[in-house]
């Protein structure tokens, strides 16, 4: 359908996720250009034949879901090391990832973003930290893929400078020098970062993890990011192995290490943050440091259960992420609020998290983590038109009276439509911007080629 000048979605339940928790059992939303114009109950304002109408009967409309942590390149290495710990999994896969190049990353990113779109995601971050020598422009490859699929995109230019020869985990052939990393990071910001309200691409800087980067790289990256006005991201406190590594090498916990490096602040978000003590949570709350909670991946790798309810109660900004496709083969964004709720209740009891709180993590929570709460994450006039329309009139959802319960606790529902920046990206469960069958064939070929040479 392409870009639309005016759009109305009506006849559906509307869950706005605004500060007041406004919901309409029979509501509508109008869109003008790429912005939400109005939202209300009952019949929408009169509109002429030039306006595109989407019939929302039998559906619930929510803000588009926001994915705060991913590794898109891993889409072509799914299904490997399925029964390994994180460090074993990384040790097995690093040599495979050392062979990725611009072409394979474009294919992998396209496949992963198509899957995200089909699961209601309108904005995705990506943490890309593997840059093999001679691999080409990998950041441009994934940005091109996001543009083709049509999702709002926050690529984080990752980095590793601590190879196995110097006590780190990654092989030496996939690490870079600090000077090369900083030069590439500055170039990425200059070329791609868009600070405007309706930006489709924003850059962050993201040294990989305490066991794959030096403290010097962390400090220099933070200084560069803050001088350029972009956000900072890294993995933190994902496993007990990482905790042991930090205690042995730095004499402190991962969170204490980040604080020593100046890596706490409202411009920072950490992926996972599973193994945090009370002082760490308090420090993150005090500084506004965010968390990308990845419950499915944490379960897949046996990393543990994050203290999500405690983080939210303390005031820490928390969003959800699918994590890399090699540790979450489905990469379904709509599964994450359900798993976040189940994990929270498994350790905290039935009132640890409500279904609406889980949906908020996937929408406004993610928007806050990415610094875009004024632009996306809720259905309010003036915000960007990033919307997910879910079918709840299926046999799997019949009889579930509360649409939010059906959406979060029921089977993952099909999408009637996904709108990003006022543009239709999914209609009736099918991505309309790219050829899904061709994407699938490209992914299979890219994976076979990569594994054959590894």
N, C-alpha and C positions, 0 to 999 in steps of 0.2 A: 504494500500500500504506500510505503514511503512516508515522508513527513506530512503531517496533517496541520491544517490551519485551525480547524475547530473540530472538537470531538466531544461526544457525550456518551457516557456509560450509565445505563439506568436499569431499574428493576431488580437491583441486587442488594444484598446486605453490604454495608460499608463499615469497615473497622478503620478509623482514622489514625489510631495510635498517637493522637495529640495529647497534650499535657492533661487535659480533662478526661481522657479516655472516651471520647465521643464515639458512639456507634449508632447506626441506623439499620433497622431490620429490613426496610424497603427504602433504598436511597439512590442517589445519583451523584455523579461528578462530571463537571464540564472542564474541558481543557482548551485553552487558547494558545496557539503556538506550542512552546515547550513548557508552559506553566499551567498549574492547576488554577482555574478561574473561580470555581465555586463548588461547594458540596452541600448536600441537603437531603431531606426526607421527602417521600411522596413522589409526585411527578416533577420532572425537571422543567426549567423554563422552556418556553416554546422555541423551536429551532426550525430552520428552513431546510430544503432539500440539499443544500450545499454542505451541510454539516454531516460528518460521519458519525453514525450511531452504532454502538455495540450493545446488543441486547444482553443484559446481565441476569436475566431470570434464571433462578436455580444456582446462582453463584454468590461468592463473597469477594469483595474488592478490598485489598490491603495495599499498603505501601510496598513497593518492590523490596525484595530482600537484599541485604548488604553483606557481602562476603569479605571479612577482614583479614583473611590469611589463606594463601594458596601457593602452590608451586606448579604452574601450568605445564612446564616442560615434562613433568612426571607422567602426563597422560599417556605417553608412549612407553612407560615402564611399569604399568599396573600389573598386579598379580604376582610380583616377585618377592622373595624372602617373606612369605606370608606368615611364618611362624617364628620370626626372629625378634630379638630385642631391638630397641632403637639403634644402639651402637653397632650391633651385628648387621642390621638392615642397612645402615649407612655404609659400613665397610664393604658390603657386597655390591651396593649400587653405585658408589662413587666411580669405580672404573667404567661402568656402563655410561653414566652421565658424562664422563670425560670425552665421549665421542659425539655429543650433540653439536649441531651446527645451526646456522640461520634457517635453513630449509626445514629441518626436523622440528625446531622450536615453533616455527610458524604453524606447522601441521598440528603439533601437540596442543598449542595454545588455542587453535581454532576448535579442536575437538573438545577440550575442557570447557571453553566458554559456551559452546553450544549446549553442553550438558547443564551448565549453570543456568543458562537462559530457560531451558525446559523445566527447571526446578524453581522458577520464580525469582531468580537473581537479576537485579538491574544494575548493581554496582559491585565490582569485584576489585580487590587489591591483588597483587601478585608479588611474591618475594623471590626474585631470580638472583641466584648467587653463584651459579656455575658458569664460568666463562672460559672454555677451553681455548688455547692458543690457536689462532687461525680459524675460529668458528664463525666469524662474521659478526654482523650487528644483531645480536640476539634480542636486545631490548626493542629495537625497531621492529623485529619480526613479531613479537607478541603485541606490540601496540597496533601494528597493522592488522593482526587477527582480531583484536578487540573492536577496531573500527569496522571491519567487515561484518562481524556478528552484530554489532550495534550496542554493546554494553558500555556503561560508564566505567572508566578504568583507572586504577591507582597502582601503577607498577612501582615497586620498590627496588632500586638498583642495589642489589646485594653484593657481597664481597667476602673473600676469604684470603687471608695472608699468612695463616699459621698451618703449614703443611705437616705431614707425618714426620719429616726429617727434623722438625723443630718442636716436636711434642704435641702437635695437633692431630686431629682425626683424619682430615681429607688427604688424599695423595698429593704429592708435591706438584704434579702436572696440572692441577686445577686451581692452584692458588696464584694470586697476582701480587705484585709489589704495591706498597702503599702509594707511591707516586702515581703508578698507572691507575689504581683504583680511584684516587682523588681526581685525577684528570678526567677519567671517564664519567665519574659522578657529576662533576661540574658541567661537562658537556651535555649529559642527559638532562640536567635541570635547564640549561640554556635552550636546548632544542625542543623539549617536550612539555615542560611544566607550564600549566595554565592556571593562574590564580583566580580567574574570573568566576562569577557566580554559577554559571551553567557549564563549567568546564567538563569536557569529556575525558580529559587526561590530566592527572596530577602525579608528580614524581615524589617519592620518598627515598631516603637513603637507609640501607639496611645491611650492615655487617652481620654475618650469618649467626654466630653463636659464640659463647665463651670458649668453646673447645675448638674453634676453627679460625679465630681472629685474635690479633694482639690488642693489648690495651691501647697502644699508640693509634691503631686504626680506629678504635672506638672513639677516642678523644678527637682525632682529626676529622672524622666523619661528622661528629656532633657539631664541631665548630663550623664546618662547611654548610651543613644543613641549616643551622641557625642564622648564618650570615645570608643565606639565600631564601629563608622563610619557608622551608619545606619540612616535612615531618620525618621522624626517626622510627625505625622498626628493627626488631631482632627477636630471635628465639630466646626464651628464658625459662628456667626451672621446669623443663618438660619431664625429666626423669630423675630417678635417684642416682643414676650414673653421672649426670651432669652436676648434681649436688656434691657427689664425692670428688669429681674433677676440680670443682671450684675450691672446696675445702683443702684439697691436697696442694693445688697450685697457687692459690691466692690467699688461703687462710681465712676464708669467709664464705658466706652463702652466695648463690648467684645474685640475689637481690641486693645484698650489701656491696657486692662487686660493682653492680650497675650504679649504685649511688656514689661510690668512690670515683667512678669515671664521669660523673655528671650526666648520667643517662636516666634521670627521673625528671618528669615534667609533662605539662599538658600537650606537648608536641611529640610525645613518645607513646608507642604502644608495643606491648610484648605479646608474642605468640605463646600460647599454652598456659604458662604461669600456674602449673599444677602444684608444685611443691613450694608453697609459700607459708611462712610462719606469721604470727600476728604482727610483729614489728614491720615485716615487709608489706603487709596489706595496709597497715596504718601509714607507712611512708608513701605508698602509691596513692592512697586516698588524699593525703595532704598535698601532694604535688599534682594531682590530676592525671597521673600516668594511666594509660588504658591497657586493656587486655583483649586479645583475640582468643576466645574460648573455642576449642576444637574438640568437642566431646567424642565424635565418631572416630577420629584419628587417634585420640588418646586411648580409646577402648581397643582399637585395632592393634596398636603397638604395645598395649598393656602398660601405658605410662602412668596411669593413676587417674583419680577423679579430682578435678579442680574444685577449689572452695568457692564456687560461683555465688552461692547465696551470701556467703560472708563478704565477698568482694562487692556485690551490689549493695548490701546493707551498709557497708563502710563508705559508699559513695564513689567507688572506683568505676570509671566508664568501662563497660563490658559489652563487646559485640561477639558475634559468632563467626566461625570460619570452617570451611571444609578441610583445610590443609591440603597438602599435595596429594595428587591422585594415586601415587604409589603407596600411600598409607590410608587411603579412603577411596577405594575403587569406584564407588557409586558417585562420589562428589556431588551429592544432591543437597542443595541448600535448604530445601524444605524439611529434610530429615534432622537438621541440626537443632532447631528449637525443641523438637520432640525429645531428642537424646539429651539435650541440656536439662530439660525438665526431669526426665527419668533418672539421670545420674544424680541430680540435686536431691531428689526425693529418696533415692536409694540410700544416701548417707545422712540426709537431714530430716527425713520424715515427710508426711503427706503435705505439710504446709510450707515446705522449704521453697517452693516456687509454684506460682499459678500459671495456668495456660496463657493468660494475657501477658504476664511478665516474660514468659518464654518468647512469645511473638515480638514483644518489645525489644528483646535482645537482638533478634534477627533484623530489626528495622531501625528504630531510633537509636538503639544501643550501638549498632554498627556505624550509623551516621556520626554519632558523637566520637567514636574511636578514630574515625577518619577526619574529624574536624569539619564535618559538613552538616551538622544538625540544623542549621538555618536554611539548608537547601533541599535536603532529602530526608527520608526516614518516617515521614508522616504525611497524611492527606490533608493539606491545609491550603487555602487560597494563597497564591504567590509563590508556593514551593514548586520545584521542578516536577514535571509530569512523569514520574517513575512509578508505575502501577502494575499490580498483579491481580488478575481476575481468575479466581479458582472455581472450577465446577464442583458443586456439592450435591448435585441431583443424580449422582451415580448410585448403583445398588450398594456399593461399599459404604456410602455415607448416609443412606436413607435411614431416618429414624433418630439421627443425632440432632437434637433441637438447637443446640448452641453452635453457631457456625465457627467460632474460634476453637471450641473443643473438637469439632469435626476436622478442622484444618490441622491443629497441632497434634492431637492424639489419634486421629483416624489414619487410614491409609493415605499416602501422598496423593493428593487429588490432581487430576489433569488441569492444565491451564487452558482457559478459554481465550485469554489474551495476555500478552505482556507488552507494556508500553514503556519505552525508555526515551526520555527527553522529548516526549510527545510523538514518538515514532513507534509504530507497531513492529515488534521483533518476533513475537510468537502469536499464532492464531490457531486455535483448536489443537493445541499440543504440538504443533509443528513450527520449527524455526523458519521464518519466511525470508530471512536475509541471505542465507547461504543454502547450498544443496547438501542436506544432511547425509544422503547416501554417498555422495562423493567425498565428504569429509570423513565418513567412517572408513571408506576404502583407503583413503590417504593415510589415516592413522594406522591401519593394519599393516600397510606397506612400510611405513616409517619405523614401526616397532620391529618388524621382521629384519629390516636392514640394520637397525641399531644393534639388535641382539646378535645377529650373525657375525658382526665385526668385533664384538666385545670379547 
